[in-house]
Amino acid sequence: MNKYMLAFWNAIPSEESFAQLSPEAIQVEIEKWNNWIGGIAAQGKMVATEALHNTGKTVSGSANIVTDGPFTEGKEIIGGFMILTADSLEEAVELSKGCPIYDSEGRVEVRQIQFFN
């Protein structure tokens, strides 16, 4: 089996509107994620998953220039990731299809993890 990373991309306005939801609505969204993640975990395929804060720092170039935010001019943000195991890229893509990020017109980037010997 190979390992794959799923990066959860969402539009910045969607991320901002999520912050405006009522506590009850946020709980509903969390439950959707927990159910989807739980389904993958129940198959023994989940390795790790985490949500990311919207803010951070970016370090660039040989001069190590530090800027605020994981984005400067982008319209999307990575809100989290999952590492999972699958027999193929196609299987990893299929596992991604139940992701709740699609409900807010987000996208999932699926990439195989490359190992070096």
PECORUR-V906903 format. One record per helix or strand of 2 or more residues. SS is the DSSP state (hx for helix, st for strand). FROM is the first residue (numbers start at 1). LEN is the number of residues. If there is no record, write none. Layout:
SS,FROM,LEN
SS,FROM,LEN
//
This chain:
st,2,10
hx,12,7
hx,23,20
st,46,6
st,57,4
st,65,4
st,76,11
hx,89,8
hx,100,5
st,107,6
//
